[in-house]
Amino acid sequence: MTEKEKFGKYLLKLRKKISSKDYNKEHISQQELADNNTGLTKYLIGTVERGEANPTLDKLIFIAKALNLKTINLFEIEINVDKYLKELDKIDNL
């Protein structure tokens, strides 16, 4: 198993912890996750979960937000998801 596949399996595990609100399923689907979160597509979520994608930091933050994560750790640096999104929004509004 590649490192990207390990990461993808981890994301799938996190997604399976979220209950579906729109469908009668035990957990949220890739489509439902994408539909309810700006910046995500079903294709992106699928390619990351299959270990095929190299998502940007922005996409990782969008995924983290969709999975209800408050922080993520990259290279031993803790990133506050909400603060990052606010900073990103400020850049987009310039």
PEMO-V349102 format. One record per run of one state. SS is the DSSP state (H for helix, E for strand, C for the rest). FROM is the first residue (numbers start at 1). TO is the last residue. If there is no record, write none. Layout:
# PEMO-V349102
<<SS/FROM/TO> <SS/FROM/TO>>
This chain:
# PEMO-V349102
<<C/1/2> <H/3/15> <C/16/29> <H/30/35> <C/36/41> <H/42/49> <C/50/56> <H/57/66> <C/67/70> <E/71/74> <C/75/76> <E/77/80> <H/81/92> <C/93/94>>
